[in-house]
């Protein structure tokens, strides 16, 4: 396993470009299975999770060609359905959470879709019910092997219907949408996820010939079509990486510019960081963070009560950035309550921050109170292990602000979601070394 050695306490300076969006890529790549025609996708991030999915598509028989860095063509005109029932697929599909989204396209186009229980971050229970209940509503028959933990859906054809989702699951909505575009009749999905990456998927499908209305709202209406064609698509910049760089700039008192962030797709992210007292300036389509030499102060509510930052379905605050917010709060003036509603294990990394000297009270698996140091006491370097992608980057930000040399192990977790992060950080002055 790889390790990062980080010499903290240095100010950074310069400009950093966000990678293509990981969570969008996992949806968009699965959508290439819906057509036998050529699909070109640009701004694909070069990260472990995305590369695993591209390799899975290759093993399914999809013709994949790399045009240049971040740009690929895909053609699913000779899909190998036998691979879906092979032992190799049961291993390959298990290593990636995003693999669940191949089920909807395969079911819609070929009448069957299978998947082993997917892996991914160890952040708590992540139900698949929304995916399969939606596909069952469209007329699919569900099969599950408890012994192999292998899921399957089959249908001679799918029929449009009305459905109210129990949760606004992003990947669940994506799976159902990709199945419904080739169903007979009209499908209405209420309480659909509406985040920008799902909007991107719907826009891409419409360019391929789908008929989806209500894009950007929580009610999608999908009129089924007989077939879809090819298209070209470009990924949005990764909003989670953008939030990570905002937090990094504040914690290291650095002046940074984050380039080409697609401001219109950031939602409440800038305003949530501003509630922590961080100056987030809009310069065209860039974000500029000035050096916070005098620190930053957490706002209170108008009645004087402690600020609470919690996650919520879009357009609420994304759960993937709560770990970053928590770390940034450790050096703010004031206190904040972090409420992670969705995953019961995502806050368990705070013990590592407490070891570094942070003042954090873990109230329960979902809530933590952070009492900021106001930079009067720096975090101390330590040795730690990255438990998941977002916690790993949060610990990396803490290490870059800490006094001394820290070691982060299991950095494959960070590489799953962040492209060449050590090289990009060194380019803006970070003292970080990768040790294999």
C-alpha positions in Angstrom: 0.0 0.0 0.0 1.1 3.5 -0.7 1.9 6.2 1.8 2.0 10.0 1.8 4.6 11.9 3.8 3.5 15.5 4.3 5.6 18.3 5.8 2.9 20.7 7.1 2.8 24.3 8.0 3.7 25.8 4.6 1.6 28.4 2.8 0.6 27.5 -0.7 0.1 29.8 -3.7 -1.1 29.5 -7.2 -3.9 28.1 -9.3 -5.4 24.7 -9.4 -7.8 23.2 -12.0 -10.5 20.8 -10.7 -10.7 17.4 -12.4 -13.7 16.1 -14.1 -16.5 15.0 -11.8 -16.1 11.5 -10.4 -19.8 11.0 -9.5 -20.9 12.2 -12.9 -18.4 10.0 -14.7 -19.8 6.8 -13.0 -23.3 7.6 -14.3 -22.3 8.8 -17.8 -20.0 5.8 -18.5 -22.8 3.4 -17.7 -25.1 5.2 -20.2 -22.9 4.2 -23.1 -24.5 0.7 -22.8 -27.8 2.1 -24.0 -26.7 2.4 -27.6 -24.7 0.5 -30.2 -23.5 3.8 -31.7 -20.3 5.7 -30.9 -20.2 7.9 -27.7 -17.4 10.3 -27.1 -16.8 11.5 -23.5 -14.4 14.3 -22.5 -12.9 15.5 -19.2 -13.0 12.0 -17.6 -10.9 12.0 -14.4 -8.0 9.6 -14.3 -8.8 8.0 -10.9 -9.1 4.4 -9.7 -12.9 4.2 -9.4 -13.5 5.5 -12.9 -10.7 3.4 -14.5 -12.1 0.3 -12.8 -15.5 1.1 -14.4 -13.9 1.6 -17.9 -12.1 -1.8 -17.5 -15.4 -3.4 -16.5 -17.0 -2.0 -19.7 -14.1 -3.4 -21.7 -14.7 -6.8 -20.2 -18.4 -6.5 -21.2 -17.3 -6.1 -24.8 -17.5 -2.4 -25.1 -14.9 -1.0 -27.5 -13.0 1.6 -25.7 -10.4 3.9 -27.3 -8.4 6.7 -25.6 -8.3 9.8 -27.8 -6.1 11.8 -25.4 -5.9 12.5 -21.6 -9.5 12.6 -20.3 -11.1 11.8 -23.7 -12.4 8.4 -24.8 -14.8 6.9 -27.3 -17.1 4.0 -26.4 -19.1 1.7 -28.6 -21.3 -1.0 -27.1 -22.2 -2.8 -30.4 -21.0 -6.2 -29.3 -21.8 -6.6 -25.6 -20.9 -10.0 -24.1 -23.9 -10.9 -22.0 -22.3 -14.2 -21.0 -19.7 -12.3 -19.0 -22.5 -11.1 -16.7 -23.0 -14.6 -15.4 -19.3 -15.5 -15.1 -17.2 -15.9 -11.9 -14.9 -13.2 -13.2 -17.8 -10.7 -13.3 -18.7 -11.5 -9.7 -15.2 -10.5 -8.7 -14.8 -7.5 -11.0 -18.2 -5.9 -10.3 -17.8 -6.2 -6.5 -14.8 -3.8 -6.3 -16.7 -0.7 -7.3 -19.9 1.0 -5.9 -20.7 2.7 -9.2 -21.0 -0.7 -11.0 -24.6 -0.9 -9.8 -25.5 1.6 -12.5 -24.9 -0.8 -15.4 -28.0 -2.7 -14.4 -30.6 -0.2 -15.7 -29.0 0.2 -19.1 -28.5 -3.6 -19.6 -32.0 -4.3 -18.5 -33.5 -1.7 -20.8 -31.5 -2.8 -23.9 -31.0 -6.5 -23.4 -33.7 -7.6 -21.0 -31.4 -8.5 -18.2 -29.0 -7.0 -15.8 -26.9 -8.5 -13.0 -24.5 -7.2 -10.4 -22.7 -8.6 -7.3 -23.1 -6.6 -4.2 -20.9 -3.6 -4.9 -18.1 -2.4 -2.7 -16.8 1.2 -2.2 -16.4 3.4 0.9 -16.8 1.9 4.3 -19.0 4.8 5.5 -22.1 2.9 6.6 -25.1 1.1 5.1 -25.9 2.1 1.5 -29.1 0.5 0.4 -29.9 -0.7 -3.1 -33.6 -0.9 -2.5 -34.4 2.3 -4.5 -32.6 0.9 -7.5 -34.4 -2.4 -7.6 -37.8 -1.2 -6.5 -37.8 1.3 -9.3 -36.8 -1.4 -11.9 -39.5 -3.7 -10.5 -42.0 -0.9 -10.9 -41.1 -0.8 -14.6 -42.0 -4.5 -14.9 -38.7 -6.3 -14.1 -38.5 -9.5 -12.1 -36.0 -9.4 -9.3 -33.7 -12.3 -8.3 -31.2 -12.5 -5.5 -28.7 -15.2 -4.5 -28.0 -14.8 -0.8 -25.1 -17.2 -0.9 -23.3 -15.3 -3.7 -24.7 -11.9 -2.8 -25.6 -11.6 -6.5 -28.5 -9.4 -7.7 -30.4 -9.7 -11.0 -33.3 -8.2 -12.9 -35.0 -9.6 -16.0 -37.8 -8.4 -18.3 -39.0 -9.2 -21.8 -39.8 -5.5 -22.0 -40.3 -2.6 -19.6 -43.5 -0.5 -19.2 -43.6 3.1 -18.1 -45.4 3.9 -14.9 -45.7 6.4 -12.0 -43.4 6.0 -9.0 -42.7 7.9 -5.9 -39.2 7.1 -4.6 -38.7 6.6 -0.9 -35.4 8.5 -1.0 -33.9 10.9 -3.6 -31.1 8.5 -4.3 -28.8 9.9 -7.0 -27.5 6.6 -8.3 -31.0 5.0 -7.9 -32.6 7.8 -9.9 -29.9 7.5 -12.6 -30.4 3.7 -12.8 -34.2 4.1 -13.2 -33.9 6.9 -15.7 -31.5 4.8 -17.9 -34.0 2.0 -17.8 -37.1 4.1 -18.4 -35.7 5.8 -21.6 -36.2 2.6 -23.5 -39.5 1.5 -21.8 -42.9 1.4 -23.5 -45.0 4.4 -22.5 -44.4 7.2 -20.1 -42.6 7.0 -16.7 -43.0 9.6 -14.0 -40.4 9.6 -11.2 -41.4 11.8 -8.2 -38.8 12.6 -5.5 -36.1 12.1 -8.1 -32.6 13.3 -7.3 -31.9 16.6 -9.2 -28.2 17.3 -8.6 -26.2 18.7 -11.5 -24.6 15.4 -12.4 -28.0 13.8 -12.8 -29.0 16.8 -14.9 -25.9 16.1 -17.0 -27.0 12.5 -17.5 -30.5 13.5 -18.6 -29.2 16.2 -21.0 -26.8 13.6 -22.6 -29.6 11.1 -22.9 -31.8 13.7 -24.6 -29.1 14.4 -27.1 -29.0 10.6 -27.8 -32.7 10.8 -28.6 -34.4 10.3 -25.2 -37.5 12.3 -24.2 -36.9 13.5 -20.6 -38.6 16.6 -19.2 -38.5 18.2 -15.8 -34.6 18.1 -15.8 -33.4 19.9 -12.7 -36.6 19.3 -10.7 -37.6 16.4 -8.4 -40.2 15.2 -10.9 -38.9 13.6 -14.1 -41.2 12.6 -16.9 -39.7 10.2 -19.4 -41.4 9.2 -22.6 -39.9 5.9 -23.8 -38.3 5.6 -27.2 -37.3 2.6 -29.3 -33.6 3.3 -29.6 -30.9 5.8 -28.7 -28.0 7.1 -30.9 -24.5 8.3 -30.3 -23.4 11.6 -28.9 -20.5 13.6 -27.4 -20.4 14.7 -23.8 -18.2 16.7 -21.5 -18.0 16.2 -17.7 -18.5 19.1 -15.3 -15.7 20.0 -12.9 -15.8 18.0 -9.6 -17.6 20.0 -7.0 -16.2 17.9 -4.2 -12.7 18.6 -5.3 -13.6 22.3 -5.6 -14.8 22.3 -2.0 -11.7 20.4 -0.9 -9.4 23.2 -2.4 -11.5 25.9 -0.7 -10.9 24.1 2.7 -7.2 23.6 1.9 -6.7 27.3 1.2 -8.3 28.3 4.5 -6.5 25.8 6.7 -3.1 26.7 5.3 -3.8 30.5 5.2 -3.0 30.3 1.4 -4.0 32.4 -1.5 -5.4 30.1 -4.1 -7.4 30.4 -7.4 -9.6 27.4 -8.4 -10.0 27.7 -12.2 -13.1 26.9 -14.3 -15.4 25.8 -11.5 -18.8 26.1 -13.3 -20.2 28.4 -10.7 -23.8 27.8 -11.7 -23.5 24.2 -10.7 -22.0 24.7 -7.2 -25.3 25.4 -5.4 -24.9 26.3 -1.8 -21.3 25.1 -1.5 -19.7 28.7 -1.6 -22.3 30.0 0.9 -21.7 27.2 3.4 -17.9 27.9 3.4 -18.7 31.6 3.9 -20.7 30.6 7.0 -17.4 29.4 8.4 -16.0 32.9 7.8 -14.0 31.9 4.6 -13.8 34.5 1.9 -14.9 32.9 -1.4 -14.6 35.4 -4.3 -16.1 34.9 -7.7 -13.8 35.9 -10.5 -15.5 35.1 -13.8 -15.8 31.3 -13.6 -13.0 31.0 -11.1 -13.0 31.0 -7.3 -10.3 33.1 -5.6 -9.5 32.4 -1.9 -7.3 35.2 -0.4 -4.9 34.3 2.4 -6.7 34.2 5.7 -3.8 35.6 7.7 -6.2 36.7 10.5 -8.1 33.4 10.5 -11.8 33.0 9.9 -14.8 33.2 12.2 -17.9 30.9 12.2 -21.2 32.7 12.0 -24.0 32.1 14.5 -27.7 32.0 13.8 -29.5 35.4 14.2 -30.7 34.4 17.6 -27.1 33.7 18.7 -27.4 29.9 18.8 -24.6 27.6 17.5 -24.4 27.1 13.7 -25.4 23.6 12.4 -24.1 22.4 9.1 -25.9 19.3 7.8 -26.2 17.4 4.6 -29.4 17.1 2.5 -30.4 16.0 -1.0 -29.6 18.6 -3.7 -30.0 21.5 -3.7 -29.0 21.0 -0.1 -25.4 20.6 1.0 -23.7 17.5 -0.4 -22.7 14.9 2.3 -19.3 14.4 0.5 -18.1 17.8 1.8 -19.0 17.5 5.4 -15.7 15.8 6.3 -13.9 18.9 4.7 -16.2 21.3 6.6 -15.4 19.5 9.9 -11.6 19.7 9.4 -11.8 23.4 8.4 -13.8 24.2 11.5 -11.0 22.9 13.8 -9.0 26.1 13.2 -11.9 28.6 13.0 -13.0 31.1 15.7 -16.1 29.7 17.3 -18.0 26.4 17.3 -20.2 24.5 14.9 -22.3 21.3 15.0 -21.7 19.0 12.1 -24.7 16.7 11.4 -24.1 13.9 9.0 -27.5 12.4 8.4 -26.9 9.9 5.6 -24.1 7.6 6.7 -23.5 6.4 10.2 -19.8 5.7 9.9 -18.6 8.8 8.1 -17.6 10.7 11.2 -15.5 8.0 12.8 -12.3 9.5 11.4 -12.5 12.3 13.9 -10.4 10.3 16.4 -7.4 10.9 14.2 -8.1 14.7 14.3 -8.4 14.5 18.1 -5.0 12.8 18.1 -3.7 15.8 16.2 -5.0 18.1 18.9 -8.4 19.1 17.5 -11.2 19.9 19.9 -14.1 17.7 18.7 -16.9 16.1 20.7 -18.4 13.1 18.8 -22.0 13.3 20.1 -23.2 10.1 18.3 -22.4 8.4 15.0 -24.1 11.3 13.1 -23.2 14.4 15.0 -19.9 16.1 16.1 -19.3 19.5 17.8 -16.1 21.2 16.7 -14.6 24.0 18.9 -12.1 25.9 16.8 -8.6 26.7 17.8 -8.4 30.0 15.9 -4.9 29.0 14.9 -3.7 29.7 18.5 -2.8 26.1 18.7 -1.7 24.3 15.6 -2.6 20.7 14.8 0.3 18.3 15.5 1.7 15.9 12.9 0.9 12.2 13.3 0.6 8.9 11.5 -2.8 7.9 10.3 -4.7 5.7 7.8 -7.2 6.9 5.2 -10.6 5.1 5.9 -12.4 6.4 2.8 -12.0 8.9 0.0 -13.4 12.0 1.6 -12.0 11.4 5.1 -8.7 10.7 3.5 -8.5 14.1 1.8 -9.7 15.8 5.0 -6.8 14.2 6.9 -4.5 15.3 4.1 -5.7 18.9 4.5 -5.2 18.6 8.3 -1.6 17.3 7.7 -0.8 20.1 5.3 -1.8 22.6 8.0 -0.2 20.8 10.9 3.3 21.4 12.5 5.8 18.7 11.6 5.8 15.7 9.3 2.7 13.5 9.0 2.2 10.1 7.4 -1.0 8.9 5.8 -1.3 5.3 4.9 -3.8 3.5 2.6 -3.7 6.4 0.2 -5.3 4.2 -2.5 -8.6 5.4 -0.9 -7.6 9.0 -1.8 -6.5 7.9 -5.3 -9.9 6.4 -5.9 -11.4 10.0 -6.1 -8.5 12.5 -6.7 -6.4 12.6 -9.8 -2.6 12.8 -9.3 -3.3 14.7 -6.1 0.3 14.8 -4.8 1.7 16.2 -8.1 -1.0 18.9 -8.3 -0.4 19.9 -4.7 3.4 20.1 -5.2 2.7 22.5 -8.1 1.2 25.0 -5.7 3.9 24.6 -3.0 2.9 21.6 -0.9 5.6 19.5 0.7 4.1 16.0 -0.1 5.9 12.8 -1.1 4.4 9.5 -2.3 6.2 6.5 -0.9 5.2 3.1 -2.4 
